[in-house]
Amino acid sequence: MLYGAAVHFQSSGVASIFQISMSGAYQEIYQSSSSCCKRPFTKVILASDGNLWATDSWVGGWGGVRSLTLSGTLLQTILFNGTDGSLATGLKQFSDGKLYGTTYNGGVDAQGNRAFGVIFSIDAGLPPPK
């Protein structure tokens, strides 16, 4: 399966996560409400727990990371607050089981000034990928 994300501009910016089989069959897995997602999910991965994890550039105002089942049930949302990142753009699971990613904005430098993005990690207790 291939997993991805898109914004439906005809639907006031509603974002969705979808899957496409190797034979080309398309299925929408999750659709956000227009009030929570004015920008698309930017990265979708299938993690070692068998669930999808996706960066969401807009949720909570600063963006975050969401996990959901393959049937589209939202499991959790991890929000950024600006100082720990903003506008997540990348996500990958490493051999230690943790999720690592990047943000386009947010963070603070050593002097306490606003920074321009961070590298983050999430320890969600996931097993290492096979």
GIMO-V642789 format. One record per residue. RES is the residue in one small letter. SS is DSSP state (H for helix, E for strand, C for the rest). PSI is psi in whole degrees, 0 to 359 (* if undefined). D_CENTER is the distance of its C-alpha to the mean C-alpha in Angstrom with 1 decimal. Layout:
RES;SS;PSI;D_CENTER, RES;SS;PSI;D_CENTER
This chain:
m;C;149;17.9, l;E;140;15.6, y;E;144;12.1, g;E;184;10.7, a;E;154;9.7, a;E;161;12.4, v;E;137;13.9, h;E;95;17.3, f;H;334;19.4, q;H;346;22.3, s;H;39;20.6, s;C;39;20.0, g;C;19;16.5, v;E;134;15.1, a;E;151;11.8, s;E;157;11.6, i;E;137;10.1, f;E;167;13.2, q;E;149;15.1, i;E;126;18.2, s;C;166;20.9, m;C;341;23.0, s;C;359;25.7, g;C;4;23.6, a;C;126;23.1, y;E;138;20.2, q;E;126;18.6, e;E;131;16.1, i;E;319;14.2, y;E;141;12.5, q;E;127;13.4, s;C;163;12.5, s;C;153;15.5, s;C;339;16.4, s;C;340;16.9, c;C;339;13.3, c;C;93;11.5, k;C;350;13.8, r;C;158;11.4, p;C;164;9.2, f;E;139;5.7, t;E;340;6.3, k;E;133;5.5, v;E;128;6.0, i;E;153;8.3, l;E;112;11.1, a;C;174;11.8, s;C;345;15.4, d;C;0;15.4, g;C;6;15.3, n;C;161;12.1, l;E;141;8.9, w;E;134;5.7, a;E;139;2.5, t;E;140;1.4, d;E;114;4.4, s;C;345;7.5, w;C;333;10.0, v;H;134;9.7, g;H;4;12.7, g;H;329;13.9, w;C;348;12.2, g;C;176;8.5, g;E;195;6.4, v;E;134;4.2, r;E;148;5.4, s;E;145;7.7, l;E;155;10.1, t;C;166;13.3, l;C;344;14.4, s;C;0;16.5, g;C;7;13.8, t;C;122;14.5, l;E;124;11.9, l;E;312;12.5, q;E;159;11.0, t;E;126;9.0, i;E;117;9.3, l;E;144;10.3, f;C;157;11.4, n;C;12;15.0, g;E;310;15.8, t;C;336;17.9, d;C;11;15.2, g;E;164;13.0, s;E;139;11.9, l;E;69;9.8, a;E;138;7.1, t;E;341;7.8, g;E;156;7.7, l;E;135;7.0, k;E;146;10.1, q;E;131;12.1, f;C;175;15.6, s;C;343;19.0, d;C;0;19.1, g;C;343;16.3, k;C;155;14.1, l;E;135;10.6, y;E;147;10.9, g;E;183;9.2, t;E;157;10.5, t;E;153;10.7, y;E;335;13.0, n;E;178;15.0, g;E;180;16.1, g;C;172;17.8, v;E;148;21.5, d;C;182;24.1, a;C;336;27.0, q;C;2;29.1, g;C;9;26.7, n;C;154;25.9, r;E;135;22.7, a;C;177;20.8, f;E;62;18.7, g;C;158;15.5, v;C;164;14.9, i;E;127;13.9, f;E;161;12.3, s;E;147;12.6, i;E;122;11.7, d;C;95;14.6, a;C;12;13.8, g;C;24;17.1, l;C;146;15.9, p;C;157;18.8, p;C;145;19.0, p;C;153;18.1, k;C;*;21.3
